[in-house]
Amino acid sequence: MSAVLLEAPPPWRRQAASSQRPQRPLLHMLLANLLSEKVDQLMEWSSRRSVVRMNGDKFRRFVKAPPRNYSVIVMFTALQPQRQCSVCRQANEEYQVLANSWRYSSAFSNKLFFTVVDYDEGADVFQQLNMNSAPTFMHFPAKGKPKRADTFDLQRIGFASEQLAKWIADRTDVQIRVFRPPNYSGTIALALLVSLVGGLLYLRRNNLEFIYNKTGWAMAALCVVFAMTSGQMWNHIRGPPYAHKNPQNGQSYIHGSSQAQFVAESHIILLLNAAITMGMVLLNEAATSKGDVGKRRIICLVGLGLVVFFFSFLLSIFRSKYHGYPYR
């Protein structure tokens, strides 16, 4: 057997290798110090405000650039008055409720931060992310890049604080219990209504025949039916935006999906149902009344026109939302 002679590395290579060895601990130390400074700065800002406002430089430094061992929820919005984004203001209120619930909870830590980027303060961020609509909620995880599920489905779910908290729990495993400030407007409104009805009954205590008015009760029942069938309860639960402003197609009042709706859409459905009901009432009036024949014929034609026109409009809306159903 022949021995293999191993040639020793030259002195310059040994010196280079020895000079590179202490660089790794030094690099780790620098990264640790940088991370500690970023976390301390975010904690200081969060102690002042639950939602940290960011411009382009802060976003790139604290959200995009490593190192980062914390998750960041960012709301991209346009709150300036000249933008006329009413949905942004409504979403911002819910976002503030959620951020305050996290900031003042016993589980608050430096693992999650809430931030906001306004278009007028960080237009370069919108361009960098190819974002052309607001509001938009995104989650930037502690490691890796955001995935598709890290963008909150605002159009389908709405922007209620409870829905945002559920989405955050799915993405970060951080459980946030939403605490809303007390709102006594409903109690005050109910008390005023009871007082008004009680006062009216007291003033008319000698003549209460209006209570037995069938037309009044029928109108009240129809109002409740219109409110329920148009989706007002769904709006109250999900908290969808009033409409959607698209730079390409303009303002959208009808949601394109069968799983969601806008507030304006429920108002349109309510008015359509009311118009169809009015047409049916006129048709019934024309058939049962004993007045002039010509007048009854006019009432019949008006009622028939209302039913045909507005019911066709209603079907066209359903066809645009439920593409597979044969509404033709």
NUDO-299089 format. One record per residue (C-alpha): residue in three letters; x, y, z negated; residue number from 1. Coordinates in Angstrom, 2 decimals, always signed. Example, Ala and Ser with C-alpha at 12.3 -4.5 7.8 and 13.67 -1.06 7.14 Angstrom:
BEGIN
<"ALA",<+12.30,-4.50,-7.80>,1>
<"SER",<+13.67,-1.06,-7.14>,2>
//
This chain:
BEGIN
<"MET",<+0.00,+0.00,+0.00>,1>
<"SER",<+1.20,+3.43,+0.87>,2>
<"ALA",<+0.60,+6.29,-1.49>,3>
<"VAL",<-1.11,+9.42,-0.28>,4>
<"LEU",<+0.77,+12.54,-1.08>,5>
<"LEU",<-1.45,+15.43,-2.09>,6>
<"GLU",<-0.02,+18.77,-1.27>,7>
<"ALA",<-0.44,+21.37,-4.03>,8>
<"PRO",<-2.34,+24.52,-3.03>,9>
<"PRO",<-0.21,+27.58,-2.45>,10>
<"PRO",<+0.12,+30.09,-5.29>,11>
<"TRP",<-2.02,+32.73,-3.56>,12>
<"ARG",<-4.98,+30.32,-3.36>,13>
<"ARG",<-4.66,+29.42,-7.04>,14>
<"GLN",<-4.65,+33.10,-7.95>,15>
<"ALA",<-7.76,+33.77,-5.82>,16>
<"ALA",<-9.64,+30.88,-7.40>,17>
<"SER",<-8.72,+31.97,-10.87>,18>
<"SER",<-9.82,+35.53,-10.12>,19>
<"GLN",<-13.28,+34.33,-8.93>,20>
<"ARG",<-14.02,+32.27,-12.03>,21>
<"PRO",<-14.93,+35.14,-14.40>,22>
<"GLN",<-17.07,+36.86,-11.74>,23>
<"ARG",<-20.04,+34.50,-12.19>,24>
<"PRO",<-20.51,+35.20,-15.91>,25>
<"LEU",<-20.02,+38.87,-15.17>,26>
<"LEU",<-22.68,+38.75,-12.44>,27>
<"HIS",<-25.11,+36.96,-14.74>,28>
<"MET",<-24.45,+39.56,-17.41>,29>
<"LEU",<-25.11,+42.42,-14.99>,30>
<"LEU",<-28.34,+40.80,-13.78>,31>
<"ALA",<-29.46,+40.19,-17.36>,32>
<"ASN",<-28.79,+43.81,-18.27>,33>
<"LEU",<-30.64,+45.02,-15.18>,34>
<"LEU",<-33.62,+42.79,-15.96>,35>
<"SER",<-33.66,+43.95,-19.57>,36>
<"GLU",<-33.67,+47.60,-18.44>,37>
<"LYS",<-36.55,+46.98,-16.03>,38>
<"VAL",<-38.64,+45.18,-18.64>,39>
<"ASP",<-37.93,+47.83,-21.28>,40>
<"GLN",<-38.92,+50.59,-18.85>,41>
<"LEU",<-42.17,+48.84,-17.90>,42>
<"MET",<-43.00,+48.23,-21.55>,43>
<"GLU",<-42.41,+51.91,-22.33>,44>
<"TRP",<-44.69,+52.99,-19.48>,45>
<"SER",<-47.34,+50.44,-20.51>,46>
<"SER",<-47.29,+51.79,-24.06>,47>
<"ARG",<-48.33,+55.17,-22.67>,48>
<"ARG",<-50.79,+53.98,-20.03>,49>
<"SER",<-52.24,+50.55,-19.47>,50>
<"VAL",<-51.90,+51.00,-15.70>,51>
<"VAL",<-48.49,+52.16,-14.51>,52>
<"ARG",<-48.56,+54.55,-11.53>,53>
<"MET",<-45.91,+53.83,-8.93>,54>
<"ASN",<-44.55,+55.48,-5.83>,55>
<"GLY",<-42.51,+53.82,-3.10>,56>
<"ASP",<-39.19,+53.87,-4.98>,57>
<"LYS",<-40.65,+52.48,-8.22>,58>
<"PHE",<-42.55,+49.79,-6.31>,59>
<"ARG",<-39.44,+48.58,-4.52>,60>
<"ARG",<-37.36,+48.62,-7.70>,61>
<"PHE",<-39.75,+47.14,-10.26>,62>
<"VAL",<-42.05,+44.99,-8.11>,63>
<"LYS",<-40.14,+43.85,-5.04>,64>
<"ALA",<-36.47,+43.82,-6.03>,65>
<"PRO",<-34.97,+40.99,-8.13>,66>
<"PRO",<-34.27,+40.10,-10.84>,67>
<"ARG",<-37.78,+39.74,-12.23>,68>
<"ASN",<-39.19,+37.32,-14.80>,69>
<"TYR",<-42.62,+39.00,-15.05>,70>
<"SER",<-45.73,+39.10,-12.90>,71>
<"VAL",<-47.17,+42.35,-11.58>,72>
<"ILE",<-50.75,+43.08,-10.56>,73>
<"VAL",<-50.89,+45.98,-8.11>,74>
<"MET",<-53.99,+47.85,-7.03>,75>
<"PHE",<-53.47,+49.62,-3.72>,76>
<"THR",<-55.98,+52.45,-3.59>,77>
<"ALA",<-56.78,+55.96,-2.38>,78>
<"LEU",<-58.15,+58.02,-5.27>,79>
<"GLN",<-57.57,+61.52,-3.94>,80>
<"PRO",<-60.81,+63.47,-3.36>,81>
<"GLN",<-60.01,+64.14,+0.29>,82>
<"ARG",<-60.02,+60.37,+0.97>,83>
<"GLN",<-63.70,+60.14,-0.09>,84>
<"CYS",<-63.33,+56.55,-1.24>,85>
<"SER",<-66.15,+55.98,-3.71>,86>
<"VAL",<-65.39,+52.25,-3.83>,87>
<"CYS",<-61.83,+53.05,-4.91>,88>
<"ARG",<-63.11,+55.01,-7.89>,89>
<"GLN",<-65.49,+52.24,-8.89>,90>
<"ALA",<-62.78,+49.58,-8.56>,91>
<"ASN",<-60.37,+51.77,-10.53>,92>
<"GLU",<-62.82,+51.92,-13.45>,93>
<"GLU",<-63.05,+48.13,-13.57>,94>
<"TYR",<-59.28,+47.84,-13.21>,95>
<"GLN",<-58.76,+50.20,-16.14>,96>
<"VAL",<-61.13,+48.14,-18.29>,97>
<"LEU",<-59.16,+44.98,-17.48>,98>
<"ALA",<-55.77,+46.60,-18.08>,99>
<"ASN",<-56.90,+48.07,-21.42>,100>
<"SER",<-58.26,+44.66,-22.46>,101>
<"TRP",<-54.81,+43.16,-21.83>,102>
<"ARG",<-52.84,+46.05,-23.33>,103>
<"TYR",<-54.72,+46.05,-26.66>,104>
<"SER",<-55.12,+42.29,-27.02>,105>
<"SER",<-53.11,+40.17,-29.43>,106>
<"ALA",<-51.73,+38.14,-26.50>,107>
<"PHE",<-50.10,+41.17,-24.84>,108>
<"SER",<-46.53,+40.46,-23.73>,109>
<"ASN",<-43.93,+41.48,-21.17>,110>
<"LYS",<-44.94,+38.69,-18.79>,111>
<"LEU",<-47.66,+40.68,-17.02>,112>
<"PHE",<-47.97,+44.33,-16.02>,113>
<"PHE",<-50.72,+46.29,-14.30>,114>
<"THR",<-49.71,+48.93,-11.77>,115>
<"VAL",<-51.34,+51.09,-9.12>,116>
<"VAL",<-50.03,+52.51,-5.85>,117>
<"ASP",<-52.01,+55.39,-4.40>,118>
<"TYR",<-51.83,+55.94,-0.66>,119>
<"ASP",<-50.92,+59.60,-1.06>,120>
<"GLU",<-48.04,+58.70,-3.38>,121>
<"GLY",<-46.78,+55.57,-1.61>,122>
<"ALA",<-47.81,+55.59,+2.04>,123>
<"ASP",<-44.52,+53.85,+2.89>,124>
<"VAL",<-45.57,+50.90,+0.72>,125>
<"PHE",<-48.83,+50.55,+2.67>,126>
<"GLN",<-46.85,+50.58,+5.92>,127>
<"GLN",<-44.34,+48.07,+4.59>,128>
<"LEU",<-47.12,+45.63,+3.68>,129>
<"ASN",<-49.15,+46.32,+6.87>,130>
<"MET",<-52.07,+47.37,+4.71>,131>
<"ASN",<-54.82,+49.49,+6.30>,132>
<"SER",<-57.66,+49.30,+3.79>,133>
<"ALA",<-58.22,+50.16,+0.16>,134>
<"PRO",<-58.81,+49.11,-2.54>,135>
<"THR",<-56.73,+45.92,-2.44>,136>
<"PHE",<-55.49,+43.85,-5.39>,137>
<"MET",<-52.29,+41.81,-5.08>,138>
<"HIS",<-50.33,+39.61,-7.46>,139>
<"PHE",<-46.53,+39.62,-7.22>,140>
<"PRO",<-45.29,+36.50,-9.03>,141>
<"ALA",<-42.18,+36.33,-11.16>,142>
<"LYS",<-40.49,+34.03,-8.66>,143>
<"GLY",<-40.92,+33.83,-4.94>,144>
<"LYS",<-43.00,+35.85,-2.53>,145>
<"PRO",<-46.76,+36.43,-2.78>,146>
<"LYS",<-48.90,+33.78,-1.11>,147>
<"ARG",<-52.26,+34.14,+0.53>,148>
<"ALA",<-54.09,+33.37,-2.71>,149>
<"ASP",<-52.19,+36.20,-4.41>,150>
<"THR",<-54.42,+38.69,-2.58>,151>
<"PHE",<-57.75,+39.09,-4.34>,152>
<"ASP",<-60.79,+38.39,-2.14>,153>
<"LEU",<-62.55,+41.65,-2.85>,154>
<"GLN",<-65.18,+41.36,-0.13>,155>
<"ARG",<-66.45,+37.96,-1.27>,156>
<"ILE",<-66.11,+38.20,-5.06>,157>
<"GLY",<-66.38,+41.91,-5.83>,158>
<"PHE",<-64.18,+43.88,-8.22>,159>
<"ALA",<-65.78,+43.26,-11.62>,160>
<"SER",<-63.26,+43.03,-14.46>,161>
<"GLU",<-64.38,+39.51,-15.34>,162>
<"GLN",<-63.77,+38.30,-11.77>,163>
<"LEU",<-60.34,+39.94,-11.71>,164>
<"ALA",<-59.47,+38.31,-15.05>,165>
<"LYS",<-60.46,+34.89,-13.72>,166>
<"TRP",<-58.32,+35.39,-10.62>,167>
<"ILE",<-55.34,+36.48,-12.74>,168>
<"ALA",<-55.74,+33.40,-14.94>,169>
<"ASP",<-55.61,+31.21,-11.83>,170>
<"ARG",<-52.44,+32.89,-10.55>,171>
<"THR",<-50.49,+33.51,-13.78>,172>
<"ASP",<-52.04,+31.28,-16.49>,173>
<"VAL",<-52.54,+34.46,-18.54>,174>
<"GLN",<-55.97,+34.50,-20.15>,175>
<"ILE",<-57.49,+37.97,-20.56>,176>
<"ARG",<-60.67,+38.48,-22.53>,177>
<"VAL",<-62.43,+41.55,-21.16>,178>
<"PHE",<-63.58,+44.09,-23.74>,179>
<"ARG",<-65.82,+46.79,-22.38>,180>
<"PRO",<-66.38,+50.07,-24.21>,181>
<"PRO",<-69.89,+50.33,-25.67>,182>
<"ASN",<-72.41,+51.68,-23.20>,183>
<"TYR",<-75.61,+52.99,-24.73>,184>
<"SER",<-77.10,+54.35,-21.52>,185>
<"GLY",<-79.34,+51.29,-21.10>,186>
<"THR",<-80.58,+51.50,-24.68>,187>
<"ILE",<-81.25,+55.23,-24.34>,188>
<"ALA",<-83.07,+54.72,-21.04>,189>
<"LEU",<-85.23,+51.97,-22.56>,190>
<"ALA",<-86.04,+54.16,-25.57>,191>
<"LEU",<-87.01,+57.05,-23.30>,192>
<"LEU",<-89.21,+54.76,-21.19>,193>
<"VAL",<-90.97,+53.35,-24.25>,194>
<"SER",<-91.45,+56.88,-25.62>,195>
<"LEU",<-92.84,+58.07,-22.28>,196>
<"VAL",<-95.28,+55.18,-22.00>,197>
<"GLY",<-96.30,+55.53,-25.63>,198>
<"GLY",<-96.85,+59.27,-25.23>,199>
<"LEU",<-98.91,+58.73,-22.08>,200>
<"LEU",<-101.09,+56.15,-23.79>,201>
<"TYR",<-101.56,+58.45,-26.76>,202>
<"LEU",<-102.61,+61.38,-24.57>,203>
<"ARG",<-105.01,+59.15,-22.61>,204>
<"ARG",<-106.22,+57.20,-25.62>,205>
<"ASN",<-109.84,+58.18,-24.92>,206>
<"ASN",<-109.66,+57.06,-21.29>,207>
<"LEU",<-107.59,+53.97,-20.66>,208>
<"GLU",<-109.29,+52.81,-17.50>,209>
<"PHE",<-106.11,+53.39,-15.50>,210>
<"ILE",<-104.59,+50.38,-17.25>,211>
<"TYR",<-107.02,+48.18,-15.32>,212>
<"ASN",<-106.09,+49.77,-11.97>,213>
<"LYS",<-105.25,+46.83,-9.69>,214>
<"THR",<-103.48,+49.03,-7.14>,215>
<"GLY",<-101.06,+50.37,-9.74>,216>
<"TRP",<-100.18,+46.94,-11.02>,217>
<"ALA",<-99.82,+45.65,-7.46>,218>
<"MET",<-97.38,+48.46,-6.62>,219>
<"ALA",<-95.34,+47.74,-9.76>,220>
<"ALA",<-95.23,+44.01,-8.90>,221>
<"LEU",<-94.11,+44.79,-5.34>,222>
<"CYS",<-91.30,+47.00,-6.60>,223>
<"VAL",<-90.00,+44.16,-8.77>,224>
<"VAL",<-90.31,+41.68,-5.88>,225>
<"PHE",<-88.47,+44.01,-3.49>,226>
<"ALA",<-85.67,+44.54,-6.00>,227>
<"MET",<-85.21,+40.81,-6.63>,228>
<"THR",<-85.46,+39.63,-3.01>,229>
<"SER",<-83.05,+42.27,-1.75>,230>
<"GLY",<-80.21,+41.05,-3.96>,231>
<"GLN",<-80.09,+43.71,-6.68>,232>
<"MET",<-79.42,+41.10,-9.35>,233>
<"TRP",<-76.53,+39.70,-7.31>,234>
<"ASN",<-75.09,+43.21,-7.08>,235>
<"HIS",<-75.38,+43.61,-10.84>,236>
<"ILE",<-73.54,+40.33,-11.48>,237>
<"ARG",<-70.84,+40.49,-8.80>,238>
<"GLY",<-70.33,+44.26,-8.53>,239>
<"PRO",<-69.68,+44.46,-4.75>,240>
<"PRO",<-68.63,+47.71,-3.03>,241>
<"TYR",<-71.31,+49.98,-1.59>,242>
<"ALA",<-69.92,+49.67,+1.94>,243>
<"HIS",<-66.68,+48.88,+3.73>,244>
<"LYS",<-64.72,+51.51,+5.62>,245>
<"ASN",<-62.70,+49.98,+8.45>,246>
<"PRO",<-60.37,+52.28,+10.42>,247>
<"GLN",<-61.05,+50.28,+13.59>,248>
<"ASN",<-64.81,+49.72,+13.43>,249>
<"GLY",<-65.83,+52.61,+11.17>,250>
<"GLN",<-68.22,+52.19,+8.24>,251>
<"SER",<-69.75,+48.73,+7.73>,252>
<"TYR",<-72.97,+48.42,+5.77>,253>
<"ILE",<-73.67,+44.72,+6.53>,254>
<"HIS",<-71.22,+42.09,+5.31>,255>
<"GLY",<-70.26,+39.60,+8.01>,256>
<"SER",<-70.26,+36.59,+5.69>,257>
<"SER",<-73.22,+34.70,+4.27>,258>
<"GLN",<-71.38,+34.41,+0.93>,259>
<"ALA",<-71.30,+38.15,+0.14>,260>
<"GLN",<-73.11,+41.43,+0.66>,261>
<"PHE",<-72.67,+45.17,+0.19>,262>
<"VAL",<-74.84,+47.35,-2.03>,263>
<"ALA",<-75.95,+49.30,+1.05>,264>
<"GLU",<-77.01,+46.00,+2.64>,265>
<"SER",<-79.39,+45.23,-0.24>,266>
<"HIS",<-80.90,+48.71,+0.11>,267>
<"ILE",<-81.46,+48.11,+3.84>,268>
<"ILE",<-83.12,+44.75,+3.13>,269>
<"LEU",<-85.33,+46.37,+0.50>,270>
<"LEU",<-86.53,+49.03,+2.97>,271>
<"LEU",<-87.14,+46.42,+5.68>,272>
<"ASN",<-89.20,+44.25,+3.34>,273>
<"ALA",<-91.19,+47.31,+2.26>,274>
<"ALA",<-91.89,+48.25,+5.90>,275>
<"ILE",<-93.01,+44.70,+6.73>,276>
<"THR",<-95.26,+44.66,+3.67>,277>
<"MET",<-96.77,+47.99,+4.69>,278>
<"GLY",<-97.50,+46.55,+8.12>,279>
<"MET",<-99.25,+43.54,+6.58>,280>
<"VAL",<-101.30,+45.83,+4.34>,281>
<"LEU",<-102.39,+47.89,+7.35>,282>
<"LEU",<-103.34,+44.74,+9.27>,283>
<"ASN",<-105.42,+43.56,+6.32>,284>
<"GLU",<-107.02,+47.00,+6.02>,285>
<"ALA",<-107.91,+47.02,+9.71>,286>
<"ALA",<-109.48,+43.56,+9.46>,287>
<"THR",<-111.50,+44.09,+6.26>,288>
<"SER",<-112.61,+47.72,+6.43>,289>
<"LYS",<-115.97,+48.73,+7.93>,290>
<"GLY",<-115.00,+52.12,+9.29>,291>
<"ASP",<-114.79,+53.43,+12.83>,292>
<"VAL",<-113.70,+50.80,+15.34>,293>
<"GLY",<-111.26,+53.13,+17.08>,294>
<"LYS",<-109.60,+54.06,+13.81>,295>
<"ARG",<-109.37,+50.41,+12.81>,296>
<"ARG",<-107.77,+49.59,+16.17>,297>
<"ILE",<-105.11,+52.27,+15.64>,298>
<"ILE",<-104.39,+51.01,+12.12>,299>
<"CYS",<-104.09,+47.48,+13.51>,300>
<"LEU",<-101.63,+48.52,+16.22>,301>
<"VAL",<-99.52,+50.51,+13.74>,302>
<"GLY",<-99.42,+47.59,+11.29>,303>
<"LEU",<-98.58,+45.12,+14.06>,304>
<"GLY",<-95.79,+47.40,+15.30>,305>
<"LEU",<-94.31,+47.68,+11.83>,306>
<"VAL",<-94.32,+43.91,+11.32>,307>
<"VAL",<-92.89,+43.05,+14.75>,308>
<"PHE",<-90.18,+45.74,+14.82>,309>
<"PHE",<-88.87,+45.49,+11.27>,310>
<"PHE",<-89.18,+41.71,+11.05>,311>
<"SER",<-87.11,+41.43,+14.24>,312>
<"PHE",<-84.56,+43.78,+12.71>,313>
<"LEU",<-84.49,+41.62,+9.57>,314>
<"LEU",<-83.91,+38.45,+11.62>,315>
<"SER",<-81.07,+40.12,+13.51>,316>
<"ILE",<-79.32,+40.83,+10.21>,317>
<"PHE",<-79.71,+37.21,+9.12>,318>
<"ARG",<-78.43,+36.05,+12.50>,319>
<"SER",<-75.28,+38.17,+12.09>,320>
<"LYS",<-74.62,+36.58,+8.68>,321>
<"TYR",<-75.73,+32.98,+9.37>,322>
<"HIS",<-74.26,+32.27,+12.79>,323>
<"GLY",<-75.24,+28.60,+12.93>,324>
<"TYR",<-78.95,+28.93,+12.21>,325>
<"PRO",<-81.29,+29.11,+15.27>,326>
<"TYR",<-83.03,+32.44,+14.61>,327>
<"ARG",<-83.80,+32.98,+18.29>,328>
//
